[in-house]
């Protein structure tokens, strides 16, 4: 699709229960500029959007009663068309993303994390991820070998616990040893009430490069992979104690790196910090808690834009969005 739907066309389309079946489109852009909707019209449009299986984008003059129903709110027509083009490249991943962020905003943390994991498992078996994985494996036939013996360092002083990501050799990627080390550290916090504050930082120039790509594609039973995530996902142990956590971000903070620690009560970033969610371009969605943690910080529409666009944002932009609470000079 190269054009946006105006109010006249929308009146016709809204009669269709599932627009993707009729138009065979992977996204729909609505030009709602200059349109004044009554309360009943807004409710009708919101209910219709919620039933759609594809992302619904909207151009608005200003915030209105329908803006919260849209999957993405875009500022310009050019940007809207660019995002729709990106969705066309990864339609399944984008569709699963918006369906999960629509539903999870009203769920408890445990239920929302379960929904995210199920969506992630669905996409692991899909053609978009398979296509990315084949390309990655072809370009990286020799997998690097890392010493990940001590992925997490713990330092205790009185009521303060410092958790330090300690595999700069792979840019502190969320490898299996790193994931399990974080889960164990977070469990310690949950069982020890004498720990009043937890400070998370990282050794090396990069806070975290996100998921360890060398491990991608190792799962063959995707239902079992979901079960393992439910057992070992670090975020589930952090969330009940999130009021105790402060994360200090330096350098690149990609994918899982920000997804997990966005649950912290306070996220502080050095001026050199940058943030990005790369999963859509891999045919996946954020799967370390990001579909839950990030929307609750920056809003569902901005989260969808962040993930689908693949945009890298600076510490200042992250602060403006609400992803970061304080910038450290």
Beta strands, then each sheet from edge to edge (+ up, - down):
strand 1: 27-31
strand 2: 55-59
strand 3: 72-74
strand 4: 152-157
strand 5: 160-165
strand 6: 197-202
strand 7: 245-249
strand 8: 252-254
strand 9: 266-270
strand 10: 274-276
strand 11: 313-314
strand 12: 326-328
sheet 1: 1+ 2+ 3+
sheet 2: 4+ 5- 6- 7- 9- 12-
sheet 3: 8+ 10+ 11-
end
